[in-house]
């Protein structure tokens, strides 16, 4: 695990950055550029990006990155979009991104409406605001022609939400073993820094049986009853408060009619923990209970025809790093540099989980403005003072990669 930076070194770097005329102009430009950021946010929100169908928004984002003059702008095989802003080759390489996908299915009305300065639309905040802030950072750097020491890859990832299972960042880091640090722009709170990752396993569990008439075939084992036994047993699981470890049965489906013994019944299950050991223990207990439910339903009727199919469709690794890790220290210093107090957030499940689990310094930093009703049709975002988060992100990036003739990179290559 990386050791912390010397506090005096960090302080010296940020004093130098804040004295740099180009950096000061970039911060001023970000404030003045507020309206452009909101315009892009609204435009991208109105391009659908349902799970596994992010291509239209990805193509639009690709065009925006190209317009900003990034090099080698591309869409990879997984659907991620990114381009590079090169430094002088003497520093680290950092990936800065927001996620392209939203939780909303195809056909959702995503037209943005504005009332008293507040924007309303599904996906207006999570994470379309993040995409807009990525573009705003590049625009500011271009405006004042900041030359960095390290390279910066700016992009948008797919598959962050739900069943996407972080497929975007997993693919990106599989293809780019040369990345030294990762910064995800996501979530509320311009001064928030998430440096710990909550892990999760997600399952689709399907019980199957012969089925039959509820009266005429009474005595036949039921897939629905097996499902009920499993749910009841799962509900009685005891988990520790610390490290926080949770479980939930989400969707439940099955049966064909009120007077039929079910042939098939299913559930989706979410298991989470901030600790890999506890997540593994919970996982083992869950699987044991599911198999026991099959045995009990078959034993009830002296039968053996109930079976179960277990599909783990989600695997987000839990991950941790020290609050004194260099990337965390740099983000804190960046928040302080814009006159705010950094807030270290609780563990969460974000794109940063995967690189963090690989030992790559990674954090998720919060977005500007205020947010509400995320993941609902009533989602809203008030972009007032949103420039603060963009300024924070700029200062974080510059601290990590260094600025020519001004400061060295605080993130080691």
SULDA-V857879 format. One record per residue. N is the residue number from 0. RES is the residue in three letters. PSI is psi as a letter, one per 40 degrees, with the letter a starting at -180 (* if undefined). D_LAST is the distance of its C-alpha to the last C-alpha in Angstrom with 1 decimal. Layout:
N,RES,PSI,D_LAST
N,RES,PSI,D_LAST
//
This chain:
0,UNK,h,14.7
1,UNK,h,12.1
2,UNK,i,14.2
3,UNK,i,15.0
4,UNK,i,14.2
5,UNK,h,16.9
6,UNK,d,19.3
7,UNK,d,20.2
8,UNK,d,16.7
9,UNK,d,16.5
10,UNK,d,20.1
11,UNK,d,19.6
12,UNK,d,16.9
13,UNK,d,19.3
14,UNK,d,22.3
15,UNK,d,20.8
16,UNK,d,20.0
17,UNK,e,23.5
18,UNK,e,25.1
19,UNK,h,23.5
20,UNK,d,26.4
21,UNK,d,24.5
22,UNK,d,22.8
23,UNK,d,26.3
24,UNK,d,27.8
25,UNK,d,25.3
26,UNK,d,26.3
27,UNK,d,29.9
28,UNK,d,29.6
29,UNK,d,28.3
30,UNK,d,31.4
31,UNK,d,33.7
32,UNK,e,32.2
33,UNK,d,33.1
34,UNK,d,36.0
35,UNK,d,34.0
36,UNK,d,31.5
37,UNK,d,34.5
38,UNK,d,36.1
39,UNK,d,33.2
40,UNK,d,33.0
41,UNK,d,36.7
42,UNK,d,36.6
43,UNK,d,33.9
44,UNK,d,35.7
45,UNK,e,38.8
46,UNK,h,37.1
47,UNK,i,37.4
48,UNK,f,34.5
49,UNK,i,36.1
50,UNK,h,34.3
51,UNK,e,33.6
52,UNK,f,35.1
53,UNK,e,32.4
54,UNK,d,32.8
55,UNK,d,34.8
56,UNK,d,32.5
57,UNK,d,29.5
58,UNK,d,31.3
59,UNK,d,32.0
60,UNK,d,28.5
61,UNK,d,27.4
62,UNK,d,30.0
63,UNK,d,28.7
64,UNK,d,25.1
65,UNK,d,26.7
66,UNK,d,28.9
67,UNK,e,26.0
68,UNK,e,24.8
69,UNK,i,21.6
70,UNK,i,20.9
71,UNK,f,21.5
72,UNK,h,22.9
73,UNK,i,24.1
74,UNK,h,25.6
75,UNK,i,24.5
76,UNK,d,27.0
77,UNK,d,26.6
78,UNK,e,27.3
79,UNK,i,23.9
80,UNK,h,23.6
81,UNK,i,20.6
82,UNK,i,19.6
83,UNK,i,16.7
84,UNK,h,16.5
85,UNK,i,14.5
86,UNK,a,12.8
87,UNK,e,13.1
88,UNK,e,10.4
89,UNK,e,8.5
90,UNK,a,5.9
91,UNK,i,4.2
92,UNK,h,7.2
93,UNK,h,9.6
94,UNK,h,13.0
95,UNK,h,15.9
96,UNK,i,19.3
97,UNK,i,22.8
98,UNK,i,25.1
99,UNK,d,27.9
100,UNK,i,30.5
101,UNK,i,33.1
102,UNK,e,35.4
103,UNK,h,38.6
104,UNK,i,40.6
105,UNK,h,41.8
106,UNK,e,44.7
107,UNK,h,43.6
108,UNK,h,44.8
109,UNK,e,41.6
110,UNK,h,43.4
111,UNK,h,42.1
112,UNK,i,44.7
113,UNK,h,44.5
114,UNK,h,46.6
115,UNK,f,46.5
116,UNK,e,42.9
117,UNK,h,41.7
118,UNK,h,40.5
119,UNK,h,41.8
120,UNK,i,40.7
121,UNK,h,39.2
122,UNK,e,35.4
123,UNK,d,35.5
124,UNK,d,32.9
125,UNK,h,31.1
126,UNK,f,29.0
127,UNK,d,30.3
128,UNK,d,29.7
129,UNK,d,26.0
130,UNK,d,26.1
131,UNK,d,27.9
132,UNK,d,25.4
133,UNK,d,22.5
134,UNK,d,24.8
135,UNK,d,25.7
136,UNK,d,22.2
137,UNK,d,21.8
138,UNK,d,25.3
139,UNK,d,24.7
140,UNK,d,21.7
141,UNK,d,23.8
142,UNK,d,26.8
143,UNK,e,25.5
144,UNK,f,23.1
145,UNK,h,20.0
146,UNK,h,17.4
147,UNK,i,13.8
148,UNK,d,10.9
149,UNK,i,8.6
150,UNK,i,10.5
151,UNK,h,12.6
152,UNK,h,14.7
153,UNK,h,17.8
154,UNK,a,20.3
155,UNK,h,23.0
156,UNK,i,23.2
157,UNK,i,26.5
158,UNK,f,27.9
159,UNK,d,26.7
160,UNK,i,30.3
161,UNK,b,32.8
162,UNK,e,33.2
163,UNK,d,30.2
164,UNK,f,28.4
165,UNK,f,24.9
166,UNK,d,25.5
167,UNK,d,23.4
168,UNK,d,20.1
169,UNK,d,20.9
170,UNK,d,21.5
171,UNK,d,18.5
172,UNK,d,16.0
173,UNK,d,18.2
174,UNK,e,17.9
175,UNK,g,14.2
176,UNK,e,12.2
177,UNK,e,9.1
178,UNK,h,8.7
179,UNK,e,6.0
180,UNK,i,8.9
181,UNK,h,12.6
182,UNK,h,15.4
183,UNK,h,19.0
184,UNK,h,21.8
185,UNK,i,24.8
186,UNK,i,27.7
187,UNK,i,29.8
188,UNK,g,29.0
189,UNK,d,27.0
190,UNK,e,25.9
191,UNK,h,25.3
192,UNK,h,22.0
193,UNK,h,22.1
194,UNK,e,19.6
195,UNK,i,21.8
196,UNK,h,23.0
197,UNK,h,26.7
198,UNK,i,27.3
199,UNK,i,30.3
200,UNK,h,32.5
201,UNK,h,35.0
202,UNK,i,38.2
203,UNK,h,41.1
204,UNK,h,44.1
205,UNK,h,47.3
206,UNK,h,50.6
207,UNK,i,53.2
208,UNK,a,56.9
209,UNK,d,60.3
210,UNK,a,61.3
211,UNK,a,65.0
212,UNK,h,67.6
213,UNK,d,67.3
214,UNK,d,70.9
215,UNK,d,72.0
216,UNK,f,69.0
217,UNK,h,68.5
218,UNK,e,67.1
219,UNK,h,64.4
220,UNK,i,60.9
221,UNK,h,58.9
222,UNK,d,55.3
223,UNK,d,55.4
224,UNK,d,56.8
225,UNK,d,54.1
226,UNK,d,51.5
227,UNK,d,53.3
228,UNK,d,53.2
229,UNK,d,49.5
230,UNK,d,48.8
231,UNK,d,51.1
232,UNK,d,49.4
233,UNK,d,45.9
234,UNK,d,47.2
235,UNK,e,48.2
236,UNK,h,44.8
237,UNK,h,43.7
238,UNK,i,40.0
239,UNK,i,38.4
240,UNK,d,37.8
241,UNK,h,34.7
242,UNK,i,32.3
243,UNK,h,33.7
244,UNK,h,34.9
245,UNK,i,37.0
246,UNK,i,39.0
247,UNK,h,40.9
248,UNK,h,43.3
249,UNK,c,42.8
250,UNK,i,45.0
251,UNK,h,48.2
252,UNK,i,50.4
253,UNK,i,53.4
254,UNK,i,57.1
255,UNK,d,59.4
256,UNK,i,62.3
257,UNK,d,64.0
258,UNK,f,66.4
259,UNK,i,64.0
260,UNK,h,62.3
261,UNK,h,58.7
262,UNK,d,57.4
263,UNK,i,53.8
264,UNK,i,51.8
265,UNK,i,48.1
266,UNK,i,45.5
267,UNK,i,41.8
268,UNK,h,40.1
269,UNK,h,36.9
270,UNK,h,35.5
271,UNK,i,32.7
272,UNK,i,31.1
273,UNK,e,28.3
274,UNK,h,28.3
275,UNK,d,27.9
276,UNK,d,30.8
277,UNK,d,33.1
278,UNK,d,32.3
279,UNK,d,33.2
280,UNK,d,36.4
281,UNK,d,37.4
282,UNK,d,36.8
283,UNK,d,39.0
284,UNK,d,41.7
285,UNK,d,41.7
286,UNK,d,42.1
287,UNK,d,44.9
288,UNK,d,46.8
289,UNK,d,46.7
290,UNK,d,48.2
291,UNK,d,50.7
292,UNK,d,51.9
293,UNK,d,52.8
294,UNK,d,54.6
295,UNK,d,56.5
296,UNK,d,57.6
297,UNK,d,58.8
298,UNK,d,60.6
299,UNK,d,62.3
300,UNK,e,64.2
301,UNK,f,64.3
302,UNK,i,62.4
303,UNK,f,59.2
304,UNK,e,58.4
305,UNK,h,55.6
306,UNK,i,52.2
307,UNK,i,48.7
308,UNK,h,45.6
309,UNK,h,42.3
310,UNK,h,39.3
311,UNK,h,36.0
312,UNK,e,34.5
313,UNK,h,31.7
314,UNK,g,28.9
315,UNK,h,26.3
316,UNK,h,24.4
317,UNK,i,24.5
318,UNK,i,21.2
319,UNK,i,20.3
320,UNK,i,17.8
321,UNK,i,18.7
322,UNK,e,19.9
323,UNK,e,17.9
324,UNK,i,14.5
325,UNK,d,12.1
326,UNK,d,12.3
327,UNK,d,16.1
328,UNK,d,16.5
329,UNK,d,15.0
330,UNK,d,17.3
331,UNK,d,20.2
332,UNK,d,19.7
333,UNK,d,19.8
334,UNK,d,23.0
335,UNK,d,24.4
336,UNK,d,23.7
337,UNK,e,26.1
338,UNK,f,28.6
339,UNK,i,28.5
340,UNK,h,28.0
341,UNK,i,25.1
342,UNK,h,26.5
343,UNK,h,24.7
344,UNK,i,26.2
345,UNK,i,27.7
346,UNK,i,26.2
347,UNK,i,26.6
348,UNK,h,26.1
349,UNK,i,23.8
350,UNK,d,21.3
351,UNK,e,18.6
352,UNK,d,20.4
353,UNK,d,19.2
354,UNK,d,15.4
355,UNK,d,16.0
356,UNK,d,18.2
357,UNK,e,15.6
358,UNK,e,13.5
359,UNK,h,11.0
360,UNK,h,11.1
361,UNK,h,13.9
362,UNK,i,16.9
363,UNK,h,19.9
364,UNK,i,21.3
365,UNK,i,25.0
366,UNK,i,26.8
367,UNK,i,29.3
368,UNK,a,33.1
369,UNK,i,35.0
370,UNK,i,35.5
371,UNK,i,38.2
372,UNK,f,39.7
373,UNK,i,36.5
374,UNK,e,37.3
375,UNK,i,40.9
376,UNK,e,43.0
377,UNK,e,43.4
378,UNK,i,39.7
379,UNK,i,39.3
380,UNK,h,36.9
381,UNK,h,37.7
382,UNK,e,35.2
383,UNK,h,36.5
384,UNK,f,33.8
385,UNK,e,31.3
386,UNK,d,29.4
387,UNK,d,28.1
388,UNK,d,25.7
389,UNK,d,24.5
390,UNK,d,24.0
391,UNK,d,22.1
392,UNK,d,19.7
393,UNK,d,19.2
394,UNK,d,18.5
395,UNK,d,16.0
396,UNK,d,14.1
397,UNK,d,14.3
398,UNK,d,13.3
399,UNK,d,10.0
400,UNK,e,9.1
401,UNK,i,11.4
402,UNK,h,14.7
403,UNK,h,15.8
404,UNK,e,18.3
405,UNK,d,18.0
406,UNK,i,14.9
407,UNK,i,11.5
408,UNK,h,8.6
409,UNK,e,9.3
410,UNK,h,6.5
411,UNK,i,3.8
412,UNK,*,0.0
//
